[in-house]
Amino acid sequence: MMKKACKQIGEIAKQLRKEKNLTQEQLSKLANVSVRQISKIENGWEDVSIRLISRVFGALGVSVRIELGPINNIERYMGIIYGNVEEIQNIIQGAPKDKQ
């Protein structure tokens, strides 16, 4: 599941970047991360941190809210992010947001 989540997150990041007509270099400057880190996310590498994912999505204008609680297992963290993939996809596709 973790590999699938990383791949989906990467695809969404790449799609958002392209929709904003940004290169990986431009996005790296906006997110204050290296181009290599952007590439790792977009290619679905499993060794990227939640903090890095949050910075990149923040630079793309998407807030990633992750409630971690007392979890000590990176696979469970990625499972939480995976749970947000559908919400992020709805934002990209312009689906109405749930009332808060």
Biopython code that builds the backbone (N, CA, C, O; Angstrom):
import numpy as np
from Bio.PDB.StructureBuilder import StructureBuilder

atoms = [
    (1, "MET", "N", (0.830, -1.203, 0.000)),
    (1, "MET", "CA", (0.000, 0.000, 0.000)),
    (1, "MET", "C", (0.861, 1.248, 0.000)),
    (1, "MET", "O", (0.527, 2.225, -0.671)),
    (2, "MET", "N", (1.970, 1.239, 0.742)),
    (2, "MET", "CA", (2.804, 2.430, 0.822)),
    (2, "MET", "C", (3.332, 2.808, -0.559)),
    (2, "MET", "O", (3.349, 3.988, -0.911)),
    (3, "LYS", "N", (3.760, 1.829, -1.340)),
    (3, "LYS", "CA", (4.294, 2.109, -2.668)),
    (3, "LYS", "C", (3.219, 2.741, -3.557)),
    (3, "LYS", "O", (3.494, 3.689, -4.292)),
    (4, "LYS", "N", (2.005, 2.216, -3.486)),
    (4, "LYS", "CA", (0.895, 2.751, -4.272)),
    (4, "LYS", "C", (0.585, 4.190, -3.856)),
    (4, "LYS", "O", (0.352, 5.047, -4.708)),
    (5, "ALA", "N", (0.582, 4.453, -2.559)),
    (5, "ALA", "CA", (0.300, 5.809, -2.066)),
    (5, "ALA", "C", (1.365, 6.782, -2.534)),
    (5, "ALA", "O", (1.043, 7.886, -2.972)),
    (6, "CYS", "N", (2.625, 6.393, -2.448)),
    (6, "CYS", "CA", (3.712, 7.268, -2.888)),
    (6, "CYS", "C", (3.589, 7.582, -4.369)),
    (6, "CYS", "O", (3.803, 8.718, -4.793)),
    (7, "LYS", "N", (3.246, 6.579, -5.145)),
    (7, "LYS", "CA", (3.088, 6.757, -6.591)),
    (7, "LYS", "C", (1.938, 7.727, -6.889)),
    (7, "LYS", "O", (2.079, 8.616, -7.728)),
    (8, "GLN", "N", (0.808, 7.556, -6.205)),
    (8, "GLN", "CA", (-0.343, 8.438, -6.432)),
    (8, "GLN", "C", (-0.033, 9.871, -6.002)),
    (8, "GLN", "O", (-0.395, 10.822, -6.694)),
    (9, "ILE", "N", (0.630, 10.020, -4.873)),
    (9, "ILE", "CA", (0.996, 11.357, -4.402)),
    (9, "ILE", "C", (1.905, 12.026, -5.421)),
    (9, "ILE", "O", (1.748, 13.210, -5.720)),
    (10, "GLY", "N", (2.857, 11.265, -5.954)),
    (10, "GLY", "CA", (3.774, 11.795, -6.961)),
    (10, "GLY", "C", (3.055, 12.231, -8.224)),
    (10, "GLY", "O", (3.358, 13.283, -8.788)),
    (11, "GLU", "N", (2.107, 11.427, -8.665)),
    (11, "GLU", "CA", (1.345, 11.763, -9.867)),
    (11, "GLU", "C", (0.538, 13.045, -9.661)),
    (11, "GLU", "O", (0.448, 13.883, -10.559)),
    (12, "ILE", "N", (-0.038, 13.186, -8.491)),
    (12, "ILE", "CA", (-0.824, 14.393, -8.191)),
    (12, "ILE", "C", (0.085, 15.619, -8.150)),
    (12, "ILE", "O", (-0.256, 16.668, -8.696)),
    (13, "ALA", "N", (1.241, 15.483, -7.503)),
    (13, "ALA", "CA", (2.183, 16.606, -7.429)),
    (13, "ALA", "C", (2.617, 17.030, -8.830)),
    (13, "ALA", "O", (2.670, 18.221, -9.136)),
    (14, "LYS", "N", (2.923, 16.068, -9.662)),
    (14, "LYS", "CA", (3.360, 16.370, -11.028)),
    (14, "LYS", "C", (2.238, 17.046, -11.815)),
    (14, "LYS", "O", (2.476, 18.021, -12.527)),
    (15, "GLN", "N", (1.020, 16.529, -11.688)),
    (15, "GLN", "CA", (-0.125, 17.116, -12.390)),
    (15, "GLN", "C", (-0.352, 18.564, -11.943)),
    (15, "GLN", "O", (-0.558, 19.444, -12.779)),
    (16, "LEU", "N", (-0.317, 18.813, -10.645)),
    (16, "LEU", "CA", (-0.501, 20.173, -10.139)),
    (16, "LEU", "C", (0.596, 21.102, -10.648)),
    (16, "LEU", "O", (0.326, 22.230, -11.061)),
    (17, "ARG", "N", (1.837, 20.617, -10.615)),
    (17, "ARG", "CA", (2.966, 21.435, -11.083)),
    (17, "ARG", "C", (2.770, 21.813, -12.552)),
    (17, "ARG", "O", (2.966, 22.968, -12.932)),
    (18, "LYS", "N", (2.388, 20.849, -13.364)),
    (18, "LYS", "CA", (2.199, 21.119, -14.789)),
    (18, "LYS", "C", (1.017, 22.047, -15.042)),
    (18, "LYS", "O", (1.070, 22.895, -15.933)),
    (19, "GLU", "N", (-0.054, 21.887, -14.257)),
    (19, "GLU", "CA", (-1.210, 22.782, -14.396)),
    (19, "GLU", "C", (-0.847, 24.222, -14.080)),
    (19, "GLU", "O", (-1.446, 25.155, -14.615)),
    (20, "LYS", "N", (0.133, 24.396, -13.213)),
    (20, "LYS", "CA", (0.587, 25.744, -12.855)),
    (20, "LYS", "C", (1.740, 26.203, -13.748)),
    (20, "LYS", "O", (2.345, 27.249, -13.514)),
    (21, "ASN", "N", (2.035, 25.398, -14.778)),
    (21, "ASN", "CA", (3.104, 25.716, -15.742)),
    (21, "ASN", "C", (4.443, 25.979, -15.055)),
    (21, "ASN", "O", (5.160, 26.918, -15.404)),
    (22, "LEU", "N", (4.763, 25.150, -14.089)),
    (22, "LEU", "CA", (6.028, 25.268, -13.369)),
    (22, "LEU", "C", (6.966, 24.142, -13.775)),
    (22, "LEU", "O", (6.531, 23.016, -14.015)),
    (23, "THR", "N", (8.254, 24.451, -13.851)),
    (23, "THR", "CA", (9.257, 23.404, -14.014)),
    (23, "THR", "C", (9.581, 22.858, -12.626)),
    (23, "THR", "O", (9.205, 23.445, -11.612)),
    (24, "GLN", "N", (10.277, 21.739, -12.596)),
    (24, "GLN", "CA", (10.700, 21.203, -11.304)),
    (24, "GLN", "C", (11.618, 22.203, -10.605)),
    (24, "GLN", "O", (11.565, 22.350, -9.384)),
    (25, "GLU", "N", (12.448, 22.879, -11.368)),
    (25, "GLU", "CA", (13.354, 23.871, -10.783)),
    (25, "GLU", "C", (12.581, 25.031, -10.162)),
    (25, "GLU", "O", (12.906, 25.471, -9.059)),
    (26, "GLN", "N", (11.567, 25.527, -10.858)),
    (26, "GLN", "CA", (10.765, 26.625, -10.317)),
    (26, "GLN", "C", (10.048, 26.197, -9.039)),
    (26, "GLN", "O", (10.022, 26.938, -8.057)),
    (27, "LEU", "N", (9.467, 24.996, -9.058)),
    (27, "LEU", "CA", (8.772, 24.495, -7.876)),
    (27, "LEU", "C", (9.746, 24.302, -6.720)),
    (27, "LEU", "O", (9.406, 24.576, -5.569)),
    (28, "SER", "N", (10.945, 23.836, -7.018)),
    (28, "SER", "CA", (11.927, 23.624, -5.951)),
    (28, "SER", "C", (12.256, 24.948, -5.261)),
    (28, "SER", "O", (12.454, 24.984, -4.047)),
    (29, "LYS", "N", (12.313, 26.011, -6.017)),
    (29, "LYS", "CA", (12.586, 27.329, -5.420)),
    (29, "LYS", "C", (11.405, 27.802, -4.572)),
    (29, "LYS", "O", (11.595, 28.351, -3.486)),
    (30, "LEU", "N", (10.189, 27.588, -5.070)),
    (30, "LEU", "CA", (9.000, 27.991, -4.311)),
    (30, "LEU", "C", (8.881, 27.213, -2.995)),
    (30, "LEU", "O", (8.491, 27.768, -1.968)),
    (31, "ALA", "N", (9.221, 25.925, -3.044)),
    (31, "ALA", "CA", (9.090, 25.065, -1.858)),
    (31, "ALA", "C", (10.347, 25.067, -0.996)),
    (31, "ALA", "O", (10.362, 24.502, 0.098)),
    (32, "ASN", "N", (11.416, 25.716, -1.504)),
    (32, "ASN", "CA", (12.700, 25.765, -0.808)),
    (32, "ASN", "C", (13.259, 24.357, -0.555)),
    (32, "ASN", "O", (13.705, 24.032, 0.545)),
    (33, "VAL", "N", (13.220, 23.541, -1.605)),
    (33, "VAL", "CA", (13.770, 22.192, -1.568)),
    (33, "VAL", "C", (14.586, 21.990, -2.853)),
    (33, "VAL", "O", (14.539, 22.826, -3.755)),
    (34, "SER", "N", (15.318, 20.904, -2.935)),
    (34, "SER", "CA", (16.132, 20.656, -4.123)),
    (34, "SER", "C", (15.289, 20.070, -5.259)),
    (34, "SER", "O", (14.222, 19.498, -5.030)),
    (35, "VAL", "N", (15.790, 20.224, -6.481)),
    (35, "VAL", "CA", (15.131, 19.640, -7.647)),
    (35, "VAL", "C", (15.091, 18.119, -7.483)),
    (35, "VAL", "O", (14.111, 17.482, -7.869)),
    (36, "ARG", "N", (16.131, 17.544, -6.922)),
    (36, "ARG", "CA", (16.173, 16.091, -6.696)),
    (36, "ARG", "C", (15.019, 15.654, -5.791)),
    (36, "ARG", "O", (14.420, 14.602, -6.014)),
    (37, "GLN", "N", (14.708, 16.456, -4.776)),
    (37, "GLN", "CA", (13.595, 16.112, -3.879)),
    (37, "GLN", "C", (12.257, 16.174, -4.616)),
    (37, "GLN", "O", (11.386, 15.334, -4.390)),
    (38, "ILE", "N", (12.090, 17.151, -5.486)),
    (38, "ILE", "CA", (10.867, 17.243, -6.295)),
    (38, "ILE", "C", (10.755, 15.991, -7.168)),
    (38, "ILE", "O", (9.686, 15.389, -7.266)),
    (39, "SER", "N", (11.847, 15.614, -7.789)),
    (39, "SER", "CA", (11.862, 14.434, -8.645)),
    (39, "SER", "C", (11.521, 13.167, -7.861)),
    (39, "SER", "O", (10.789, 12.309, -8.354)),
    (40, "LYS", "N", (12.043, 13.051, -6.658)),
    (40, "LYS", "CA", (11.751, 11.874, -5.830)),
    (40, "LYS", "C", (10.254, 11.770, -5.534)),
    (40, "LYS", "O", (9.675, 10.686, -5.607)),
    (41, "ILE", "N", (9.641, 12.889, -5.203)),
    (41, "ILE", "CA", (8.200, 12.880, -4.922)),
    (41, "ILE", "C", (7.427, 12.496, -6.183)),
    (41, "ILE", "O", (6.575, 11.608, -6.148)),
    (42, "GLU", "N", (7.727, 13.166, -7.296)),
    (42, "GLU", "CA", (6.978, 12.926, -8.531)),
    (42, "GLU", "C", (7.145, 11.502, -9.045)),
    (42, "GLU", "O", (6.259, 10.978, -9.720)),
    (43, "ASN", "N", (8.266, 10.877, -8.733)),
    (43, "ASN", "CA", (8.514, 9.511, -9.188)),
    (43, "ASN", "C", (8.085, 8.453, -8.178)),
    (43, "ASN", "O", (8.313, 7.261, -8.383)),
    (44, "GLY", "N", (7.465, 8.892, -7.092)),
    (44, "GLY", "CA", (6.900, 7.956, -6.130)),
    (44, "GLY", "C", (7.897, 7.245, -5.238)),
    (44, "GLY", "O", (7.605, 6.155, -4.745)),
    (45, "TRP", "N", (9.065, 7.829, -5.016)),
    (45, "TRP", "CA", (10.045, 7.224, -4.122)),
    (45, "TRP", "C", (9.457, 7.137, -2.729)),
    (45, "TRP", "O", (8.695, 8.009, -2.313)),
    (46, "GLU", "N", (9.802, 6.107, -2.023)),
    (46, "GLU", "CA", (9.228, 5.857, -0.704)),
    (46, "GLU", "C", (10.000, 6.511, 0.437)),
    (46, "GLU", "O", (9.535, 6.498, 1.577)),
    (47, "ASP", "N", (11.161, 7.080, 0.155)),
    (47, "ASP", "CA", (11.971, 7.614, 1.245)),
    (47, "ASP", "C", (11.836, 9.125, 1.430)),
    (47, "ASP", "O", (12.742, 9.763, 1.965)),
    (48, "VAL", "N", (10.722, 9.700, 0.997)),
    (48, "VAL", "CA", (10.503, 11.131, 1.211)),
    (48, "VAL", "C", (9.702, 11.332, 2.499)),
    (48, "VAL", "O", (8.859, 10.509, 2.857)),
    (49, "SER", "N", (9.975, 12.412, 3.170)),
    (49, "SER", "CA", (9.316, 12.674, 4.451)),
    (49, "SER", "C", (7.959, 13.349, 4.255)),
    (49, "SER", "O", (7.677, 13.960, 3.223)),
    (50, "ILE", "N", (7.161, 13.216, 5.258)),
    (50, "ILE", "CA", (5.858, 13.887, 5.261)),
    (50, "ILE", "C", (6.057, 15.402, 5.217)),
    (50, "ILE", "O", (5.311, 16.116, 4.547)),
    (51, "ARG", "N", (7.049, 15.873, 5.924)),
    (51, "ARG", "CA", (7.344, 17.319, 5.932)),
    (51, "ARG", "C", (7.667, 17.805, 4.518)),
    (51, "ARG", "O", (7.202, 18.868, 4.106)),
    (52, "LEU", "N", (8.460, 17.033, 3.777)),
    (52, "LEU", "CA", (8.814, 17.406, 2.407)),
    (52, "LEU", "C", (7.574, 17.431, 1.523)),
    (52, "LEU", "O", (7.368, 18.375, 0.761)),
    (53, "ILE", "N", (6.756, 16.400, 1.624)),
    (53, "ILE", "CA", (5.523, 16.351, 0.834)),
    (53, "ILE", "C", (4.647, 17.565, 1.148)),
    (53, "ILE", "O", (4.084, 18.181, 0.242)),
    (54, "SER", "N", (4.537, 17.898, 2.412)),
    (54, "SER", "CA", (3.728, 19.036, 2.825)),
    (54, "SER", "C", (4.275, 20.349, 2.259)),
    (54, "SER", "O", (3.500, 21.205, 1.833)),
    (55, "ARG", "N", (5.599, 20.516, 2.250)),
    (55, "ARG", "CA", (6.206, 21.745, 1.707)),
    (55, "ARG", "C", (5.923, 21.883, 0.216)),
    (55, "ARG", "O", (5.571, 22.959, -0.269)),
    (56, "VAL", "N", (6.081, 20.782, -0.494)),
    (56, "VAL", "CA", (5.882, 20.833, -1.947)),
    (56, "VAL", "C", (4.419, 21.102, -2.281)),
    (56, "VAL", "O", (4.120, 21.945, -3.127)),
    (57, "PHE", "N", (3.508, 20.394, -1.624)),
    (57, "PHE", "CA", (2.091, 20.631, -1.885)),
    (57, "PHE", "C", (1.693, 22.039, -1.448)),
    (57, "PHE", "O", (0.858, 22.669, -2.097)),
    (58, "GLY", "N", (2.272, 22.538, -0.365)),
    (58, "GLY", "CA", (2.010, 23.907, 0.072)),
    (58, "GLY", "C", (2.420, 24.917, -0.993)),
    (58, "GLY", "O", (1.704, 25.885, -1.250)),
    (59, "ALA", "N", (3.575, 24.685, -1.609)),
    (59, "ALA", "CA", (4.050, 25.573, -2.670)),
    (59, "ALA", "C", (3.133, 25.501, -3.898)),
    (59, "ALA", "O", (3.064, 26.443, -4.688)),
    (60, "LEU", "N", (2.436, 24.378, -4.045)),
    (60, "LEU", "CA", (1.488, 24.218, -5.148)),
    (60, "LEU", "C", (0.095, 24.732, -4.787)),
    (60, "LEU", "O", (-0.824, 24.666, -5.604)),
    (61, "GLY", "N", (-0.062, 25.240, -3.573)),
    (61, "GLY", "CA", (-1.339, 25.813, -3.161)),
    (61, "GLY", "C", (-2.310, 24.809, -2.572)),
    (61, "GLY", "O", (-3.504, 25.089, -2.470)),
    (62, "VAL", "N", (-1.812, 23.636, -2.181)),
    (62, "VAL", "CA", (-2.665, 22.606, -1.589)),
    (62, "VAL", "C", (-2.198, 22.368, -0.162)),
    (62, "VAL", "O", (-1.042, 22.019, 0.078)),
    (63, "SER", "N", (-3.102, 22.560, 0.769)),
    (63, "SER", "CA", (-2.783, 22.312, 2.167)),
    (63, "SER", "C", (-2.965, 20.834, 2.466)),
    (63, "SER", "O", (-4.031, 20.271, 2.218)),
    (64, "VAL", "N", (-1.930, 20.212, 2.996)),
    (64, "VAL", "CA", (-1.996, 18.798, 3.358)),
    (64, "VAL", "C", (-2.057, 18.728, 4.880)),
    (64, "VAL", "O", (-1.092, 19.035, 5.580)),
    (65, "ARG", "N", (-3.210, 18.319, 5.359)),
    (65, "ARG", "CA", (-3.398, 18.208, 6.803)),
    (65, "ARG", "C", (-3.269, 16.742, 7.179)),
    (65, "ARG", "O", (-4.003, 15.884, 6.690)),
    (66, "ILE", "N", (-2.323, 16.484, 8.054)),
    (66, "ILE", "CA", (-2.068, 15.112, 8.472)),
    (66, "ILE", "C", (-2.080, 15.076, 9.992)),
    (66, "ILE", "O", (-1.285, 15.748, 10.649)),
    (67, "GLU", "N", (-2.975, 14.296, 10.531)),
    (67, "GLU", "CA", (-3.041, 14.124, 11.975)),
    (67, "GLU", "C", (-2.341, 12.825, 12.322)),
    (67, "GLU", "O", (-2.845, 11.738, 12.040)),
    (68, "LEU", "N", (-1.178, 12.949, 12.935)),
    (68, "LEU", "CA", (-0.357, 11.781, 13.163)),
    (68, "LEU", "C", (-0.674, 11.039, 14.451)),
    (68, "LEU", "O", (-0.693, 9.808, 14.465)),
    (69, "GLY", "N", (-0.920, 11.756, 15.514)),
    (69, "GLY", "CA", (-1.171, 11.077, 16.785)),
    (69, "GLY", "C", (0.022, 10.236, 17.209)),
    (69, "GLY", "O", (1.147, 10.495, 16.782)),
    (70, "PRO", "N", (-0.211, 9.242, 18.036)),
    (70, "PRO", "CA", (0.898, 8.441, 18.558)),
    (70, "PRO", "C", (1.270, 7.275, 17.641)),
    (70, "PRO", "O", (1.199, 6.116, 18.051)),
    (71, "ILE", "N", (1.665, 7.575, 16.409)),
    (71, "ILE", "CA", (2.026, 6.527, 15.461)),
    (71, "ILE", "C", (3.540, 6.535, 15.288)),
    (71, "ILE", "O", (4.146, 7.589, 15.096)),
    (72, "ASN", "N", (4.138, 5.368, 15.354)),
    (72, "ASN", "CA", (5.588, 5.281, 15.232)),
    (72, "ASN", "C", (6.020, 4.509, 13.994)),
    (72, "ASN", "O", (7.173, 4.084, 13.918)),
    (73, "ASN", "N", (5.156, 4.320, 13.048)),
    (73, "ASN", "CA", (5.452, 3.482, 11.908)),
    (73, "ASN", "C", (5.244, 4.272, 10.620)),
    (73, "ASN", "O", (4.140, 4.746, 10.353)),
    (74, "ILE", "N", (6.315, 4.417, 9.813)),
    (74, "ILE", "CA", (6.220, 5.232, 8.605)),
    (74, "ILE", "C", (5.161, 4.701, 7.643)),
    (74, "ILE", "O", (4.528, 5.488, 6.939)),
    (75, "GLU", "N", (4.955, 3.391, 7.597)),
    (75, "GLU", "CA", (3.920, 2.866, 6.707)),
    (75, "GLU", "C", (2.543, 3.357, 7.123)),
    (75, "GLU", "O", (1.689, 3.599, 6.271)),
    (76, "ARG", "N", (2.321, 3.504, 8.402)),
    (76, "ARG", "CA", (1.030, 4.028, 8.859)),
    (76, "ARG", "C", (0.921, 5.506, 8.519)),
    (76, "ARG", "O", (-0.165, 5.981, 8.187)),
    (77, "TYR", "N", (2.043, 6.254, 8.598)),
    (77, "TYR", "CA", (2.002, 7.659, 8.180)),
    (77, "TYR", "C", (1.579, 7.745, 6.721)),
    (77, "TYR", "O", (0.705, 8.534, 6.362)),
    (78, "MET", "N", (2.208, 6.925, 5.883)),
    (78, "MET", "CA", (1.894, 6.962, 4.464)),
    (78, "MET", "C", (0.448, 6.538, 4.223)),
    (78, "MET", "O", (-0.191, 7.019, 3.287)),
    (79, "GLY", "N", (-0.065, 5.647, 5.053)),
    (79, "GLY", "CA", (-1.468, 5.268, 4.949)),
    (79, "GLY", "C", (-2.384, 6.448, 5.208)),
    (79, "GLY", "O", (-3.427, 6.580, 4.567)),
    (80, "ILE", "N", (-2.005, 7.305, 6.139)),
    (80, "ILE", "CA", (-2.788, 8.505, 6.430)),
    (80, "ILE", "C", (-2.753, 9.438, 5.226)),
    (80, "ILE", "O", (-3.780, 10.001, 4.847)),
    (81, "ILE", "N", (-1.581, 9.604, 4.625)),
    (81, "ILE", "CA", (-1.472, 10.446, 3.436)),
    (81, "ILE", "C", (-2.307, 9.842, 2.314)),
    (81, "ILE", "O", (-3.021, 10.559, 1.613)),
    (82, "TYR", "N", (-2.220, 8.529, 2.143)),
    (82, "TYR", "CA", (-2.990, 7.847, 1.104)),
    (82, "TYR", "C", (-4.479, 8.143, 1.263)),
    (82, "TYR", "O", (-5.200, 8.308, 0.279)),
    (83, "GLY", "N", (-4.924, 8.207, 2.508)),
    (83, "GLY", "CA", (-6.322, 8.527, 2.767)),
    (83, "GLY", "C", (-6.700, 9.907, 2.287)),
    (83, "GLY", "O", (-7.875, 10.166, 2.029)),
    (84, "ASN", "N", (-5.721, 10.816, 2.159)),
    (84, "ASN", "CA", (-5.988, 12.171, 1.698)),
    (84, "ASN", "C", (-5.886, 12.313, 0.184)),
    (84, "ASN", "O", (-6.239, 13.356, -0.366)),
    (85, "VAL", "N", (-5.402, 11.265, -0.499)),
    (85, "VAL", "CA", (-5.220, 11.344, -1.942)),
    (85, "VAL", "C", (-6.543, 11.612, -2.647)),
    (85, "VAL", "O", (-6.595, 12.433, -3.563)),
    (86, "GLU", "N", (-7.602, 10.943, -2.240)),
    (86, "GLU", "CA", (-8.907, 11.149, -2.871)),
    (86, "GLU", "C", (-9.365, 12.596, -2.695)),
    (86, "GLU", "O", (-9.900, 13.200, -3.624)),
    (87, "GLU", "N", (-9.155, 13.143, -1.515)),
    (87, "GLU", "CA", (-9.537, 14.541, -1.268)),
    (87, "GLU", "C", (-8.742, 15.480, -2.167)),
    (87, "GLU", "O", (-9.296, 16.426, -2.726)),
    (88, "ILE", "N", (-7.443, 15.217, -2.305)),
    (88, "ILE", "CA", (-6.597, 16.052, -3.155)),
    (88, "ILE", "C", (-7.041, 15.926, -4.610)),
    (88, "ILE", "O", (-7.097, 16.924, -5.328)),
    (89, "GLN", "N", (-7.357, 14.709, -5.049)),
    (89, "GLN", "CA", (-7.831, 14.520, -6.420)),
    (89, "GLN", "C", (-9.130, 15.279, -6.659)),
    (89, "GLN", "O", (-9.321, 15.844, -7.736)),
    (90, "ASN", "N", (-10.028, 15.304, -5.674)),
    (90, "ASN", "CA", (-11.280, 16.048, -5.810)),
    (90, "ASN", "C", (-11.007, 17.538, -5.959)),
    (90, "ASN", "O", (-11.689, 18.223, -6.721)),
    (91, "ILE", "N", (-10.012, 18.040, -5.233)),
    (91, "ILE", "CA", (-9.654, 19.457, -5.336)),
    (91, "ILE", "C", (-9.155, 19.755, -6.739)),
    (91, "ILE", "O", (-9.536, 20.758, -7.342)),
    (92, "ILE", "N", (-8.296, 18.876, -7.257)),
    (92, "ILE", "CA", (-7.748, 19.067, -8.599)),
    (92, "ILE", "C", (-8.861, 19.071, -9.633)),
    (92, "ILE", "O", (-8.852, 19.879, -10.562)),
    (93, "GLN", "N", (-9.817, 18.169, -9.472)),
    (93, "GLN", "CA", (-10.898, 18.024, -10.439)),
    (93, "GLN", "C", (-12.029, 19.019, -10.209)),
    (93, "GLN", "O", (-13.009, 19.025, -10.954)),
    (94, "GLY", "N", (-11.901, 19.864, -9.179)),
    (94, "GLY", "CA", (-12.907, 20.886, -8.937)),
    (94, "GLY", "C", (-14.167, 20.401, -8.262)),
    (94, "GLY", "O", (-15.212, 21.044, -8.355)),
    (95, "ALA", "N", (-14.080, 19.263, -7.576)),
    (95, "ALA", "CA", (-15.251, 18.749, -6.876)),
    (95, "ALA", "C", (-15.576, 19.666, -5.721)),
    (95, "ALA", "O", (-14.667, 20.265, -5.146)),
    (96, "PRO", "N", (-16.845, 19.798, -5.357)),
    (96, "PRO", "CA", (-17.206, 20.653, -4.225)),
    (96, "PRO", "C", (-16.618, 20.112, -2.937)),
    (96, "PRO", "O", (-16.590, 18.905, -2.696)),
    (97, "LYS", "N", (-16.149, 21.043, -2.114)),
    (97, "LYS", "CA", (-15.577, 20.668, -0.832)),
    (97, "LYS", "C", (-16.680, 20.408, 0.184)),
    (97, "LYS", "O", (-17.745, 21.024, 0.133)),
    (98, "ASP", "N", (-16.414, 19.489, 1.108)),
    (98, "ASP", "CA", (-17.371, 19.240, 2.187)),
    (98, "ASP", "C", (-17.464, 20.490, 3.062)),
    (98, "ASP", "O", (-16.483, 21.212, 3.242)),
    (99, "LYS", "N", (-18.644, 20.726, 3.593)),
    (99, "LYS", "CA", (-18.809, 21.857, 4.510)),
    (99, "LYS", "C", (-18.066, 21.573, 5.798)),
    (99, "LYS", "O", (-18.151, 20.482, 6.360)),
    (100, "GLN", "N", (-17.329, 22.589, 6.258)),
    (100, "GLN", "CA", (-16.534, 22.413, 7.481)),
    (100, "GLN", "C", (-17.258, 22.937, 8.678)),
    (100, "GLN", "O", (-16.739, 22.872, 9.792)),
]
sb = StructureBuilder()
sb.init_structure("model")
sb.init_model(0)
sb.init_chain("A")
sb.init_seg("    ")
for serial, (resi, resn, name, xyz) in enumerate(atoms, 1):
    if name == "N":
        sb.init_residue(resn, " ", resi, " ")
    sb.init_atom(name, np.array(xyz, "f"), 0.0, 1.0, " ", f" {name:<3s}", serial, name[0])
structure = sb.get_structure()
